[in-house]
């Protein structure tokens, strides 16, 4: 049990690094491609990678309706929500808003899947969310609260709601299906229509001989391979090793990767960020302690 817990925490940290870097990669991709192209390219490249595996394992695919539901909620719609929103919302804000996933995982699990919860889980989610919101309230050490009147951020909130439902679908309906097979089938099924759509946007008219365009393309490719394909496999394994709620806590750690990239870019990191990190880790610890004792 202790070994499984340590393994889950390692997976959680790895995921936070991968997904925490996704926002800056999306931002870079948007410098040369439209939001539709970035999202469609992200899905189609990952789908292309998984086609051989799906063809080899096609007879092993089961519960296709739940896999497709998971696919649309986890890898289908959210990329378009994020890329559209990031035309108007900066990458660090997107990472912070992404920390709403545990809250939606808890709520949708409770109301849509009748997942049992308890006081410590609710407390852990609340403390972690408060820690994440501190970064918003005192961004870069400023005492000025961030303006959330920008409606485009609501698209990211919608994406986090979908992530919350998807995590519960995976845990409650697909626990007996291979994590790799779920991921591969999801991206292959959506990758084909995404690729057709992508080529209808005139993406081939953007020359890769231009260094700026090539950098954007490589950023999207990296995002697709690591931020989508590999990350979803790891996320699926993490959910099955722990719970959908614990796995969703990765989104509380994601903002700190966004801050790390900001620090490399010369932004100031203040004591408030360290306080936020302590609260987030405390929230994870509280929720995970209860999970461990009753799993």
C-alpha positions in Angstrom: 0.0 0.0 0.0 2.8 2.4 0.9 4.6 1.5 -2.4 1.4 2.2 -4.4 1.1 5.6 -2.6 4.6 6.6 -3.4 4.2 5.4 -7.0 1.0 7.5 -7.3 2.8 10.6 -6.0 5.6 10.2 -8.5 3.1 9.9 -11.3 1.3 13.0 -10.0 4.5 15.0 -10.0 5.5 13.8 -13.5 2.0 14.8 -14.8 2.2 18.2 -13.2 5.5 18.8 -15.1 4.1 17.7 -18.4 0.7 19.5 -18.2 2.2 22.5 -16.5 4.3 23.0 -19.6 1.4 22.6 -21.9 0.1 26.2 -21.6 3.4 27.8 -22.8 3.5 25.3 -25.7 0.0 26.2 -26.7 0.9 29.9 -26.5 3.9 29.3 -28.7 1.8 27.4 -31.2 -0.8 30.2 -31.4 1.9 32.6 -32.7 1.8 30.8 -36.1 -1.4 28.8 -36.2 -5.1 29.6 -35.5 -6.7 28.2 -32.3 -8.6 25.7 -34.4 -5.4 24.5 -36.0 -3.5 24.1 -32.7 -6.3 22.1 -31.2 -6.9 19.9 -34.2 -3.2 19.3 -34.7 -2.8 18.3 -31.1 -5.4 15.7 -31.4 -4.5 14.4 -34.9 -0.8 14.0 -34.2 -1.5 11.9 -31.1 -4.1 9.9 -33.1 -1.6 9.2 -35.8 0.9 7.8 -33.2 -1.7 5.4 -31.8 -3.2 4.0 -35.1 -0.8 1.0 -35.3 -1.4 0.1 -31.7 -5.2 0.2 -32.1 -5.1 -1.9 -35.3 -3.1 -4.5 -33.5 -5.4 -4.5 -30.4 -8.7 -3.8 -32.2 -10.3 -7.1 -31.1 -9.5 -6.3 -27.4 -11.5 -3.0 -27.5 -14.6 -3.2 -25.3 -17.0 -0.7 -23.7 -16.6 1.5 -26.8 -19.4 3.8 -25.9 -17.8 4.8 -22.6 -14.4 5.1 -24.3 -15.9 7.5 -26.8 -17.6 9.4 -24.0 -14.3 9.7 -22.2 -12.6 10.7 -25.5 -14.9 13.6 -26.2 -14.7 14.9 -22.6 -11.0 14.4 -22.1 -9.3 14.9 -25.5 -12.0 16.1 -27.9 -13.6 19.3 -26.7 -11.1 20.7 -24.0 -8.2 21.4 -26.5 -10.5 23.7 -28.5 -11.7 25.4 -25.3 -8.2 26.1 -24.1 -6.7 27.3 -27.4 -9.6 29.6 -28.1 -9.4 31.0 -24.5 -5.7 31.4 -24.7 -6.0 34.0 -27.4 -7.3 36.3 -24.7 -6.1 34.7 -21.4 -2.4 34.3 -20.5 -0.9 30.9 -20.0 -0.4 31.2 -16.2 -4.1 32.2 -15.7 -5.1 29.2 -17.8 -3.0 27.0 -15.6 -4.6 28.4 -12.5 -8.1 28.0 -13.7 -7.3 24.4 -14.6 -7.0 23.8 -10.8 -10.8 23.7 -10.7 -10.7 20.1 -11.9 -10.6 18.5 -8.4 -13.7 20.5 -7.4 -15.6 19.3 -10.5 -14.3 15.8 -10.1 -15.7 15.7 -6.5 -19.0 17.3 -7.5 -19.7 15.3 -10.6 -18.6 12.1 -8.8 -21.1 12.9 -6.1 -24.1 13.9 -8.2 -23.6 12.0 -11.4 -21.9 8.8 -10.3 -23.0 8.5 -6.6 -19.3 8.3 -5.6 -19.1 8.4 -1.8 -17.3 11.3 -0.2 -16.5 12.5 3.3 -15.5 15.5 5.2 -11.7 15.1 4.8 -12.0 14.8 1.0 -14.1 18.0 0.8 -11.7 19.7 3.2 -8.6 18.6 1.2 -10.2 19.9 -2.1 -11.2 23.2 -0.4 -7.7 23.8 1.1 -6.0 23.0 -2.2 -8.4 25.2 -4.2 -7.8 28.1 -1.8 -4.0 27.6 -2.2 -4.4 27.8 -6.0 -6.6 30.9 -5.8 -4.0 32.6 -3.7 -1.8 32.7 -6.8 -4.7 34.5 -8.6 -5.3 36.9 -5.8 -1.6 37.9 -5.4 -0.1 37.1 -8.8 3.6 37.8 -9.0 3.5 39.1 -5.4 1.0 41.9 -6.2 -1.6 42.8 -3.7 -4.1 43.6 -6.5 -6.7 41.0 -7.2 -6.8 39.5 -10.7 -9.7 40.5 -13.0 -11.9 37.5 -13.8 -14.5 39.6 -15.7 -13.0 38.3 -18.9 -15.6 35.8 -20.1 -13.2 33.8 -22.2 -11.9 32.2 -19.0 -15.3 30.5 -18.7 -14.3 28.3 -21.6 -11.4 26.9 -19.5 -13.9 26.4 -16.6 -16.1 24.4 -19.0 -13.1 22.3 -20.0 -12.3 21.6 -16.3 -16.0 20.5 -15.9 -15.5 18.0 -18.8 -12.2 16.8 -17.2 -14.0 16.2 -13.9 -16.7 14.1 -15.6 -14.1 12.2 -17.7 -12.1 11.2 -14.7 -15.2 9.7 -13.1 -16.2 7.9 -16.3 -12.8 6.4 -16.4 -12.8 5.3 -12.7 -16.4 4.1 -12.6 -17.0 2.7 -16.1 -13.6 1.8 -17.5 -11.6 0.5 -14.6 -11.3 -3.0 -16.2 -10.0 -1.7 -19.5 -6.3 -1.2 -20.3 -5.1 2.4 -19.8 -3.1 2.3 -22.9 -6.0 0.9 -24.9 -8.4 3.6 -23.7 -5.9 6.4 -24.6 -5.0 4.9 -28.0 -8.7 4.3 -29.0 -9.7 7.8 -27.8 -7.1 9.6 -29.9 -7.4 7.3 -32.9 -11.2 7.7 -33.1 -11.0 11.5 -32.7 -7.7 11.9 -34.5 -9.1 11.0 -37.9 -11.9 13.6 -38.0 -9.5 16.1 -36.4 -7.0 15.6 -39.2 -9.7 16.0 -41.9 -10.8 19.2 -40.3 -7.2 20.4 -39.9 -6.4 20.0 -43.6 -9.6 21.9 -44.5 -8.2 25.0 -42.6 -5.3 25.5 -45.0 -2.7 24.4 -42.5 -0.4 23.3 -45.4 -0.2 26.9 -46.6 1.9 27.8 -43.5 5.5 27.1 -44.6 7.8 25.3 -42.1 10.8 26.7 -43.9 10.1 29.8 -41.8 12.0 29.5 -38.4 9.1 31.1 -36.5 6.5 28.7 -38.0 8.8 25.7 -37.4 9.2 26.6 -33.7 5.4 26.8 -33.4 5.0 23.5 -35.2 7.5 21.7 -32.9 5.8 23.2 -29.9 2.5 21.7 -30.9 4.1 18.4 -31.8 5.7 18.3 -28.3 2.4 19.2 -26.8 0.7 16.4 -28.7 3.2 13.7 -28.0 3.9 14.5 -24.3 1.0 16.8 -23.2 -1.7 14.6 -24.8 -0.6 11.1 -25.7 1.9 10.2 -22.9 0.1 12.3 -20.3 -3.3 10.7 -20.8 -1.7 7.2 -20.5 -0.1 8.3 -17.2 -3.3 10.0 -16.0 -5.3 6.8 -16.7 -2.8 4.7 -14.8 -2.8 7.1 -11.9 -6.6 7.1 -11.6 -6.6 3.3 -11.5 -3.8 3.2 -8.9 -5.6 5.7 -6.7 -8.9 7.6 -7.3 -10.3 10.1 -9.8 -10.2 12.7 -7.1 -6.6 12.1 -6.1 -5.5 12.1 -9.8 -7.3 15.4 -10.4 -5.0 17.0 -7.8 -2.4 17.2 -10.5 -4.2 20.4 -11.6 -3.3 22.0 -8.3 0.4 21.5 -9.0 0.2 22.6 -12.6 0.2 26.4 -11.8 3.6 26.1 -10.3 5.1 24.8 -13.5 3.5 27.8 -15.2 5.2 30.0 -12.5 8.5 28.1 -13.2 8.4 29.1 -16.8 7.5 32.6 -15.8 10.6 32.7 -13.5 12.8 31.6 -16.4 11.3 34.5 -18.3 12.3 36.9 -15.6 9.1 37.2 -13.6 9.3 37.6 -9.8 8.3 34.8 -7.5 7.2 35.9 -4.0 6.6 34.3 -0.6 2.9 34.0 -1.5 3.6 31.4 -4.0 5.4 29.3 -1.5 2.5 29.7 0.9 0.2 28.6 -1.9 2.3 25.5 -2.5 2.2 24.5 1.2 -1.6 24.8 1.2 -1.9 22.8 -2.0 0.3 20.0 -0.7 -1.5 20.0 2.6 -4.8 19.6 0.7 -3.5 16.7 -1.3 -2.2 15.1 1.9 -5.5 15.4 3.7 -7.6 14.0 0.9 -5.1 11.2 0.2 -4.9 10.2 3.8 -8.6 9.4 3.9 -8.4 7.7 0.5 -5.7 5.5 1.7 -7.5 4.4 4.9 -10.7 3.5 3.1 -9.6 2.2 -0.3 
